[in-house]
Amino acid sequence: MLQRIQTIWTFLAVLAAVFLFVTGQDVIILSSIPVINIGCVMLVLVGLLSVFNFKNRKRQILLNNISIIINALLIGVLIYWLLKLSGGIQFPEKGIEPIFPLIAIICLLIANVYIKKDERLVKSVDRLR
């Protein structure tokens, strides 16, 4: 069902991807890395697909794991970009962009815990029938 706690955690991960898309626009303008935009769009699509696959918990866990992998790759790209960034007058401060995929990974891991807990509950009820 859509009102479960794992849906809230997955939706928070989707919001983190949207925030990365919004704050990552200056990254793309300055360094011409379209990987961040593509990754954010993929994260939003996979996250929403995971939210609406509440009846199939195994697929939901798989989609969350795919989102975790994409977020880890985005963290790597953003860290590489931040290390390559010079700092100077044009861009005096380095951004907070790698925080958003990290928040999304934590939210997805918590969502997976609750999905597995829900799966165990359903299996225990099926054994009683």
C-alpha positions in Angstrom: 0.0 0.0 0.0 1.1 3.5 -0.6 0.8 4.6 3.0 3.6 2.3 4.2 6.8 3.7 5.8 9.0 2.3 3.0 7.1 4.4 0.5 7.9 7.5 2.5 11.6 6.6 2.6 11.7 5.8 -1.1 9.9 9.1 -1.9 12.5 11.0 0.2 15.1 9.4 -2.0 13.3 10.6 -5.1 13.2 14.1 -3.6 16.9 14.0 -3.0 17.4 13.2 -6.7 15.2 16.1 -7.6 17.2 18.4 -5.4 20.4 17.1 -7.0 18.9 17.9 -10.4 18.0 21.4 -9.3 21.3 22.2 -7.6 23.4 20.3 -10.1 22.5 22.7 -12.9 25.5 24.9 -12.2 27.7 21.8 -12.2 26.5 21.0 -15.7 26.9 24.6 -17.0 30.5 24.9 -15.7 31.8 21.5 -16.5 29.5 20.1 -19.2 28.8 16.8 -17.4 25.4 15.5 -18.8 25.9 12.4 -16.7 24.4 14.1 -13.7 21.2 15.1 -15.5 20.8 11.6 -16.9 21.5 10.0 -13.6 18.9 12.2 -11.8 16.2 11.5 -14.4 16.9 7.8 -14.1 16.8 8.0 -10.3 13.4 9.8 -10.4 12.0 7.2 -12.8 13.3 4.2 -11.0 12.2 5.7 -7.6 8.7 6.4 -8.8 8.5 2.9 -10.3 9.6 1.5 -7.0 7.0 3.5 -5.1 4.2 2.2 -7.3 5.4 -1.4 -7.2 4.2 -1.8 -3.6 2.5 -5.1 -4.4 5.7 -6.8 -5.6 8.1 -6.4 -2.8 11.0 -8.3 -4.4 10.9 -6.0 -7.4 10.7 -3.0 -5.1 13.9 -4.2 -3.4 15.6 -4.8 -6.8 14.6 -1.3 -8.0 15.9 0.2 -4.7 19.2 -1.6 -5.1 19.5 -0.3 -8.7 18.9 3.2 -7.3 21.6 2.7 -4.7 24.1 1.7 -7.4 23.2 4.8 -9.6 23.5 7.0 -6.5 26.9 5.6 -5.7 28.0 6.3 -9.3 26.7 9.8 -9.0 28.6 10.3 -5.8 31.8 9.2 -7.6 31.2 11.6 -10.5 30.5 14.5 -8.2 33.5 13.8 -6.0 35.7 13.6 -9.1 34.2 16.9 -10.3 34.8 18.6 -6.9 38.4 17.4 -6.8 39.0 18.7 -10.3 37.4 22.0 -9.5 39.9 24.8 -9.1 37.9 27.2 -6.9 39.1 30.6 -8.0 37.1 33.7 -8.7 34.6 32.1 -11.1 33.4 29.5 -8.7 34.6 30.4 -5.2 32.8 27.8 -3.2 32.4 24.1 -3.8 28.9 22.8 -3.7 27.0 20.4 -1.6 25.9 18.2 -4.5 27.4 14.9 -3.2 25.2 15.2 0.0 22.0 14.5 -1.9 23.0 11.1 -3.3 24.3 10.1 0.1 21.0 11.0 1.7 19.2 9.0 -1.0 21.3 6.0 -0.4 20.6 6.1 3.4 16.8 6.5 2.7 16.8 3.6 0.2 18.7 1.4 2.7 16.1 2.2 5.4 13.3 1.5 2.9 14.8 -1.9 2.0 14.9 -2.8 5.7 11.2 -2.0 6.1 10.3 -3.8 2.8 12.1 -6.9 4.1 10.3 -6.6 7.4 7.0 -6.4 5.6 7.9 -9.4 3.5 8.7 -11.5 6.6 5.4 -10.4 8.1 3.5 -11.5 5.0 5.3 -14.9 4.9 4.6 -15.5 8.6 0.9 -14.9 8.1 0.9 -17.2 5.1 2.4 -20.0 7.2 -0.5 -19.7 9.7 -3.2 -20.3 7.0 
